[in-house]
């Protein structure tokens, strides 16, 4: 009798654009950065259900326009679901309005609703960041940051250096993740000596962790040296942020839609549909 094969979990894939093209892929990278910053400010000061709902609908529509396949969405581990359920149960004990009556018991759902609102807010922000990652080439980030930060040059702020740093960090992040995964897989394939006592097992785990960290640092230094040689061969770090980068007509349309969505959500939150935040 054969046992059913286990479903392989899909890993998190970030900072790598999804193959293909769409109207979202063709938007300027600075437009997406400004959109994320604007939505972040809106949800920071007004984290109500109405703004969260509007942003969630916007994320879904943008994902549809960008033709994001379902296969890129990572698999959620069962442990995370258990932690969310435990957090919801714990938050329910906080009580608060609204209150429902079950027989002779009164249960306040205020804490549960707050937990669900914070969870929805986190999911929306993660989806927003993932959309930018899946539709933006990493090489376009540094020129966009340099263009957006151009007004700061009046104050003698090294905008180009900041843009180059951001660009190099975003390029190195996926590469280092792949290297760390390879190191971890190779470490697991090595034969292990079974320790008999708890103290011996603890020392063995500490030694394995130290070896893995040392190998990770060595790989990071080697990759950094190779990246430095490649940048020098292509004309230096200044070329990373020197590419022409500016918004086009479709970007201004995207800005108008963003202002309309955020303005409508804010107006509804402050008037008929929203609820005022509790004051301390």
C-alpha positions in Angstrom: 0.0 0.0 0.0 1.5 3.2 -1.1 1.4 6.3 1.1 0.2 9.6 -0.5 3.0 12.0 -1.3 3.3 15.1 0.9 2.4 18.4 -0.7 5.5 20.4 -1.1 5.2 23.8 0.5 5.8 26.8 -1.7 8.6 29.1 -0.5 8.4 32.9 -0.2 9.6 34.5 -3.4 10.4 38.2 -3.1 12.4 40.8 -5.0 12.0 38.8 -8.2 9.5 40.1 -10.7 6.9 37.7 -12.1 7.7 36.9 -15.8 5.5 38.6 -18.3 4.3 42.2 -18.8 1.3 44.2 -17.9 0.2 47.8 -17.2 1.4 47.4 -13.6 4.8 46.0 -14.7 5.3 49.0 -17.0 4.6 51.6 -14.3 7.6 53.7 -13.0 9.2 52.2 -9.9 8.9 55.5 -8.2 5.1 55.5 -8.7 4.9 52.2 -6.8 7.2 53.5 -4.0 5.0 56.6 -3.6 1.9 54.5 -3.6 3.2 52.2 -0.8 4.3 55.3 1.2 0.9 57.0 0.8 -1.1 53.9 1.7 1.3 53.3 4.7 0.7 56.8 6.0 -3.1 56.4 5.5 -3.3 53.1 7.4 -0.9 54.4 10.1 -3.2 57.3 11.1 -6.5 55.8 10.2 -6.3 52.0 10.6 -10.1 51.5 10.4 -12.1 48.8 8.6 -13.0 51.2 5.7 -9.4 52.1 4.7 -8.3 48.5 5.1 -11.2 47.3 2.9 -10.5 49.9 0.2 -6.8 49.1 0.2 -7.5 45.3 0.1 -9.8 45.8 -2.9 -7.1 47.9 -4.6 -4.5 45.2 -4.0 -6.7 42.6 -5.5 -7.5 44.7 -8.5 -3.8 45.5 -9.1 -2.9 41.8 -8.7 -5.5 41.0 -11.3 -4.2 43.7 -13.7 -0.6 42.5 -13.1 -1.6 38.9 -13.9 -0.1 37.5 -10.7 -0.5 33.7 -10.7 -1.6 31.9 -7.6 1.5 29.8 -7.7 3.7 32.7 -6.4 1.6 33.0 -3.2 3.6 31.1 -0.5 2.1 28.3 1.5 1.1 29.2 5.1 2.5 26.8 7.6 0.0 25.1 9.9 1.9 26.5 12.9 1.0 30.0 11.8 -2.7 29.1 11.6 -2.5 27.7 15.2 -0.9 30.9 16.4 -3.5 33.0 14.8 -6.3 30.9 16.3 -4.6 31.1 19.7 -4.2 34.9 19.4 -7.9 35.3 18.4 -9.0 33.2 21.4 -6.8 35.2 23.8 -8.0 38.5 22.3 -11.6 37.4 22.9 -11.0 37.3 26.6 -10.4 41.1 26.6 -14.1 41.7 26.0 -15.5 45.1 25.0 -18.4 46.1 22.8 -20.2 44.8 20.9 -21.5 42.2 23.4 -23.5 39.1 22.4 -25.6 37.0 24.7 -25.5 33.2 24.6 -28.0 31.9 27.2 -27.0 33.5 30.5 -23.5 34.4 29.2 -22.4 37.7 27.8 -19.3 37.7 25.5 -17.7 40.9 24.4 -16.3 40.8 20.9 -14.3 44.1 21.0 -10.9 42.4 21.6 -11.6 39.8 18.8 -12.6 42.5 16.4 -9.4 44.5 17.2 -7.3 41.4 16.7 -9.0 40.7 13.3 -8.5 44.3 12.2 -4.8 44.3 13.1 -4.4 40.9 11.3 -6.2 42.2 8.2 -4.0 45.3 8.3 -0.8 43.2 8.3 -2.1 41.0 5.5 -3.0 44.0 3.4 0.5 45.6 3.9 2.3 42.3 3.2 0.2 41.9 0.0 1.0 45.5 -1.0 4.8 45.0 -0.6 4.6 41.6 -2.4 2.9 43.2 -5.4 5.7 45.8 -5.7 8.2 43.0 -5.4 6.5 40.9 -8.1 6.0 43.7 -10.6 9.2 45.8 -10.2 12.7 45.1 -11.5 15.3 45.6 -8.7 17.5 47.5 -11.1 14.8 50.2 -11.4 14.6 50.9 -7.7 17.9 52.9 -7.3 17.2 55.3 -10.2 13.7 55.9 -8.9 15.0 56.6 -5.4 17.5 59.0 -6.8 14.8 60.9 -8.8 12.4 61.0 -5.8 15.2 62.3 -3.5 16.4 65.0 -5.9 14.8 67.8 -3.9 16.8 66.8 -0.9 20.1 67.6 -2.6 19.5 71.2 -1.7 20.3 70.3 1.8 23.5 68.5 0.7 22.1 65.0 1.5 23.9 62.2 -0.4 20.8 61.0 -2.2 22.8 59.1 -4.9 24.7 57.2 -2.3 21.5 56.3 -0.5 20.0 55.1 -3.8 23.0 53.0 -4.6 22.9 51.4 -1.1 19.2 50.6 -1.4 19.8 49.1 -4.9 22.7 46.9 -3.8 20.9 45.7 -0.7 17.8 44.7 -2.8 20.0 42.9 -5.3 22.0 41.0 -2.7 19.0 40.0 -0.6 17.6 37.2 -2.9 21.1 36.0 -3.7 22.0 35.6 -0.1 18.7 33.8 0.7 19.5 31.2 -2.0 23.0 30.8 -0.6 21.7 30.3 2.9 19.2 27.8 1.7 22.0 25.8 0.0 24.2 25.9 3.1 21.3 24.7 5.3 20.4 21.9 2.9 24.1 20.8 2.7 24.3 21.0 6.5 21.3 18.7 6.9 22.9 16.1 4.5 26.0 15.8 6.6 26.1 12.7 8.9 25.5 13.5 12.6 26.8 11.8 15.6 24.0 11.0 18.0 24.6 12.6 21.4 23.6 10.6 24.4 23.1 13.4 27.0 21.1 16.6 27.0 24.3 18.7 27.6 26.0 17.0 24.6 23.1 17.6 22.4 23.0 21.2 23.4 26.7 21.6 22.6 26.2 19.9 19.3 23.5 22.3 18.3 25.5 25.3 19.4 28.5 24.0 17.4 26.3 23.5 14.3 24.9 27.0 14.6 28.4 28.5 14.9 29.6 26.5 11.8 26.5 27.6 9.8 27.0 31.3 10.7 30.7 31.2 9.9 29.9 29.6 6.5 27.2 32.2 5.9 29.5 35.1 6.6 32.2 33.6 4.3 29.6 33.2 1.5 28.4 36.8 2.0 31.9 38.2 1.8 32.7 36.2 -1.3 29.5 37.3 -3.0 30.2 40.9 -2.0 33.6 40.7 -3.5 32.2 39.3 -6.7 29.6 42.0 -6.9 32.2 44.7 -6.3 34.3 43.4 -9.2 31.2 43.3 -11.4 30.3 46.9 -10.5 33.8 48.2 -11.1 33.9 46.5 -14.5 30.6 48.2 -15.5 31.8 51.7 -14.6 31.4 52.0 -10.9 28.6 52.4 -8.4 27.5 55.7 -9.9 26.0 53.9 -12.9 23.5 52.2 -10.7 21.5 55.4 -10.0 22.5 57.3 -13.2 19.9 55.6 -15.4 17.2 58.0 -16.7 14.1 57.5 -14.5 11.0 59.7 -14.5 7.2 59.2 -14.5 5.2 59.0 -17.7 1.6 59.7 -18.6 0.3 56.3 -17.2 2.0 57.1 -13.9 0.0 60.3 -13.5 -3.2 58.3 -14.1 -2.1 55.9 -11.4 -1.4 58.8 -9.1 -4.9 60.1 -9.7 -6.5 56.7 -9.0 -4.5 56.4 -5.8 -5.6 59.8 -4.6 -9.2 59.0 -5.4 -9.1 55.7 -3.6 -7.3 57.0 -0.5 -9.4 60.2 -0.4 -12.7 58.3 -0.7 -11.6 55.8 2.0 -10.6 58.7 4.3 -13.8 60.6 3.7 -16.0 57.5 4.5 -13.9 56.7 7.6 -14.3 60.2 9.0 -18.0 60.5 8.2 -20.7 57.9 7.8 -19.0 54.5 7.7 -16.0 54.9 10.0 -15.8 54.7 13.7 -13.8 57.1 15.8 -10.7 55.7 17.4 -10.7 55.3 21.2 -9.0 58.2 23.0 -6.7 57.7 25.8 
